[in-house]
Amino acid sequence: MRAIIPVAGFGRRLRPHTYTTPKVLLNVAGKPIIGHIMDKIIADGFTSATIIVGHLGDKVREYIHSEYKIQVDFVEQLEPKGLAHAIYLARDTFTDAPILIILGDTIFDVDLKPVLSEPTSSIGVKVVDDPRRFGVVERRDGYVAKLVEKPEQPTSNHAIVGLCWIQKPKLLEQCIAELFQKDTRTKGEFQLTDALQLMITKGEKIKTFDVEGWYDCGKPETLLSTNKHLLEKTHTDIHLESVVIVPPVFISKSAKISHSVIGPYATIAEGAVVADSIIRNSIVSSEAQVSRVLLENSIIGNNGIVEGGFKRINIGDSSEIEFH
């Protein structure tokens, strides 16, 4: 089985971090977002993947090649023309065997085995409070009747959450090509939602499956929320001299921490140095240095330096802030 993972977005809502780090390489609960996705698909039996890269794609390639041994093909999306365009660019990497499409800024916790055993295409959905940010699904007689991308006046609160099990990828490819021919765009882009709707119009039966464990990583607040949810599923058994640990936390074995209180819901990545600080509900990324501060609801990028005062901050990679 093959997974298709589009990760070519710029991650504008996560700036300044994504100026220098691809969104999917941001650390959450101890590993990059893409690492959580890869671990999940491998555990579910996938033996190959296509990753569609764009902004800072070389860093994604480097991480995948260093951490994973399964077959991975990389495709470049040089222009941001939408998710359907990204999938179309990957068409040479898949046949007409079923594929799983996974959005690269989504971490999910769902048993895919019943879905993968179904002979019918299926879309993951979740009930949300404000479906205007998502593609939404209208259902009839157990099947998808209509899909609408980011409607101003939603008729359903079942949002598409970034998991699509496609039984006929070549039909999807044909439908995307038809979008190109007719220049059918929604909000200026070629949307996967519109291509799936065209498949339904042509007679394809598509079901839905519920995804309760769906964690968005697209904004600072949702990245921290996802960090919290994932840490709640882990067991903390860490003891460090002169350090009070309030579970759940993730602390890399290569991090150096002294005279501090860590947690709850703190991630301290590899090579980070923390001294004389209190850190809770925050992410301290690789090689960052934090001393004499109280951090809450904060994200410190790779190689960031924070010293002095008790503040709430959100700085990007290689930034440096000093309080007096």
C-alpha positions in Angstrom: 0.0 0.0 0.0 1.1 3.5 -0.7 0.5 6.7 1.2 0.5 10.1 -0.5 1.6 12.9 1.8 1.5 16.6 0.6 3.9 18.8 2.6 4.6 21.6 0.2 2.9 24.4 2.0 4.7 27.5 3.3 3.3 27.2 6.8 2.6 31.0 6.9 0.5 30.7 10.1 3.5 29.2 11.9 6.0 31.9 11.1 8.6 32.8 12.2 9.4 29.1 12.7 8.7 28.2 9.1 11.0 30.7 7.6 13.8 28.3 8.2 12.1 25.0 9.1 9.5 23.2 7.0 6.2 23.0 9.0 6.3 19.2 9.0 9.7 19.2 10.7 8.5 21.2 13.7 8.9 19.2 16.9 5.7 18.1 18.7 5.8 15.6 21.7 9.4 14.7 20.9 9.5 14.2 17.1 8.7 16.1 13.9 5.2 16.2 12.7 6.1 14.1 9.7 7.7 11.6 12.0 4.4 10.9 13.7 2.8 10.4 10.3 5.4 8.0 9.0 5.4 5.9 12.2 1.6 5.6 11.9 1.5 4.5 8.3 4.3 2.0 8.8 2.5 0.5 11.8 -0.6 0.2 9.6 1.3 -1.8 7.0 2.2 0.7 4.4 5.4 -0.2 2.5 5.8 2.9 0.3 5.0 6.6 0.4 5.1 9.6 -1.9 5.9 12.9 -0.2 5.2 16.1 -2.2 7.6 18.8 -1.1 8.1 22.5 -1.9 9.4 25.1 0.5 12.6 23.8 2.1 12.0 20.4 0.7 15.7 19.3 0.9 15.3 19.3 4.7 12.3 17.0 4.5 14.3 14.6 2.2 17.2 14.6 4.6 15.1 13.8 7.6 13.2 11.0 5.9 16.3 9.4 4.4 18.0 9.5 7.8 15.1 8.0 9.8 13.2 5.6 7.6 14.0 2.7 5.4 10.7 2.2 3.5 10.5 3.2 -0.2 9.8 6.9 -0.4 9.4 8.9 -3.7 9.7 12.7 -3.6 7.8 15.0 -5.9 8.2 18.8 -6.1 5.4 21.2 -6.2 7.1 24.4 -7.3 3.9 26.5 -7.5 1.2 26.6 -4.8 -1.8 25.7 -6.9 -3.7 23.6 -4.4 -4.0 20.1 -3.0 -5.5 18.6 -6.1 -2.6 19.9 -8.1 -0.1 18.4 -5.6 -1.8 15.0 -5.9 -1.7 15.2 -9.7 2.0 15.9 -9.7 2.5 12.6 -7.9 0.5 10.6 -10.4 3.5 8.8 -11.8 4.3 7.3 -8.4 1.1 5.3 -8.1 -0.9 2.8 -10.1 -4.6 2.0 -9.9 -4.0 0.2 -6.6 -5.7 2.0 -3.6 -3.8 4.9 -2.0 -4.2 6.8 1.3 -3.9 10.6 1.1 -2.7 12.2 4.3 -2.4 16.0 4.8 1.1 16.7 6.1 0.1 19.0 8.9 -2.3 16.5 10.5 -1.5 13.9 13.2 -4.2 11.3 13.6 -5.0 8.5 16.0 -7.5 6.2 14.4 -7.6 2.5 13.7 -7.2 2.4 9.9 -7.4 -1.4 9.5 -11.3 -1.5 9.1 -11.0 1.3 6.5 -8.2 -0.3 4.6 -10.2 -3.6 4.4 -13.2 -1.9 2.8 -13.7 -2.2 -1.0 -15.1 1.4 -1.1 -13.3 4.7 -1.0 -13.7 6.5 2.3 -13.0 10.0 3.8 -12.1 10.7 7.4 -14.5 13.2 9.1 -14.9 14.9 12.4 -17.6 17.0 13.9 -16.3 20.5 14.4 -17.7 23.7 15.9 -16.8 25.9 12.9 -16.7 24.0 9.6 -16.1 27.1 7.5 -12.4 26.4 7.8 -12.7 23.0 6.2 -14.1 21.0 3.4 -17.5 19.6 4.7 -19.4 16.4 3.9 -23.1 16.0 3.4 -24.2 12.3 3.7 -27.2 10.3 2.4 -27.9 6.6 2.9 -24.5 5.9 4.3 -22.6 7.5 1.4 -21.2 11.0 0.7 -23.8 13.0 -1.2 -21.9 16.3 -1.6 -18.6 17.8 -0.7 -18.1 21.6 -0.3 -14.7 23.3 0.3 -14.7 25.9 3.1 -18.4 27.0 2.7 -19.5 30.4 3.9 -22.8 28.9 5.1 -22.2 25.2 6.0 -25.0 22.7 5.8 -23.0 20.2 7.7 -20.6 20.2 10.6 -18.8 17.1 9.4 -15.3 18.3 8.4 -12.9 16.5 6.2 -9.8 16.1 8.4 -7.1 15.1 5.9 -7.4 11.3 5.5 -8.8 9.9 2.2 -8.7 6.2 1.3 -9.0 6.2 -2.5 -9.9 2.9 -4.2 -9.6 4.2 -7.8 -6.6 6.6 -8.0 -6.7 6.8 -11.8 -10.3 8.0 -11.7 -9.2 10.7 -9.2 -6.3 11.6 -11.6 -8.8 12.0 -14.5 -11.1 14.2 -12.3 -8.2 16.4 -11.4 -7.3 16.7 -15.0 -10.8 17.8 -15.8 -10.5 20.5 -13.1 -7.5 21.8 -15.0 -9.2 21.7 -18.4 -12.2 23.7 -17.1 -10.0 25.8 -14.8 -12.2 24.9 -11.9 -10.8 26.6 -8.8 -12.1 27.3 -5.3 -10.5 30.2 -3.5 -8.0 30.4 -6.3 -6.7 26.9 -6.1 -7.4 23.4 -7.5 -9.0 21.6 -4.5 -9.0 17.9 -3.7 -12.5 18.4 -2.4 -13.7 19.4 -5.9 -12.0 16.5 -7.5 -13.6 14.1 -5.0 -17.0 15.7 -5.7 -16.4 15.1 -9.4 -15.7 11.4 -8.7 -19.1 11.2 -6.9 -20.8 12.9 -9.8 -19.3 10.3 -12.1 -20.9 7.5 -10.0 -18.1 6.6 -7.5 -19.4 5.5 -4.1 -17.5 7.1 -1.2 -18.2 6.5 2.5 -16.9 8.3 5.6 -15.2 7.1 8.8 -15.0 9.0 12.1 -11.7 10.3 13.3 -11.9 11.4 16.9 -8.1 11.5 17.3 -7.3 14.3 14.9 -4.7 16.8 15.8 -4.1 19.9 13.8 -0.6 21.4 13.7 -1.3 24.4 11.5 -1.1 27.2 14.0 0.9 27.9 17.1 -2.0 27.4 19.4 -3.1 24.1 17.7 0.6 22.9 17.7 0.7 23.4 21.4 -2.7 21.7 21.8 -1.5 18.7 19.8 1.7 18.6 21.9 -0.5 18.4 25.0 -2.8 15.6 23.6 0.1 13.5 22.4 2.0 13.8 25.7 -1.1 12.7 27.6 -0.8 9.4 25.8 2.8 8.8 26.9 4.3 7.5 30.2 6.8 9.8 31.9 9.5 8.0 33.8 12.3 10.5 34.0 14.4 11.5 37.0 16.9 14.3 36.9 19.0 15.7 39.7 17.9 19.2 40.8 14.9 19.1 38.4 11.2 18.8 39.3 9.3 17.0 36.6 5.5 17.4 36.4 4.1 14.8 34.0 3.4 14.4 31.2 6.5 15.7 29.5 9.0 14.7 26.8 12.7 15.3 27.6 15.3 14.2 25.1 18.1 12.2 26.5 20.6 14.7 25.0 19.0 17.7 26.7 20.7 19.3 29.6 18.4 20.6 32.4 19.4 21.9 35.8 17.5 23.7 38.8 14.3 23.8 36.9 10.6 22.7 36.9 9.5 21.0 33.7 5.9 20.4 32.9 3.2 19.6 32.6 2.9 19.4 28.8 6.5 20.4 28.1 8.6 19.1 25.2 12.4 19.6 25.5 14.1 18.5 22.3 17.5 17.1 21.6 20.5 19.2 22.6 18.4 21.8 24.4 19.8 23.4 27.5 17.5 24.6 30.3 18.6 26.2 33.6 16.9 27.9 36.5 13.6 27.9 34.7 9.9 26.9 34.9 8.5 25.5 31.6 5.0 24.3 31.1 2.7 23.8 28.1 5.6 24.8 25.8 8.0 23.4 23.2 11.7 24.0 23.4 13.2 22.9 20.1 16.6 21.4 19.2 19.8 23.1 20.6 17.8 26.0 22.1 19.0 27.6 25.3 16.7 28.8 28.1 17.7 30.2 31.4 16.1 32.2 34.3 12.7 32.3 32.7 9.1 31.1 33.2 7.7 29.9 29.9 4.1 29.0 29.4 2.2 28.5 26.1 5.4 29.2 24.2 7.4 27.8 21.3 11.2 28.2 21.1 12.7 27.4 17.7 15.9 25.6 16.9 19.0 27.3 18.3 16.9 30.0 20.0 18.2 31.7 23.1 16.0 33.0 25.8 17.5 34.6 29.0 16.3 36.6 31.9 12.7 37.7 32.9 9.3 35.9 33.0 7.6 36.3 29.7 5.3 34.6 27.2 7.0 34.5 23.8 7.0 32.8 20.4 10.3 33.1 18.5 11.6 31.3 15.4 14.7 29.3 14.6 18.1 30.9 15.4 16.5 33.9 17.1 17.9 35.4 20.2 16.1 37.4 22.9 17.6 38.8 26.1 15.6 40.4 28.9 17.1 42.9 31.4 
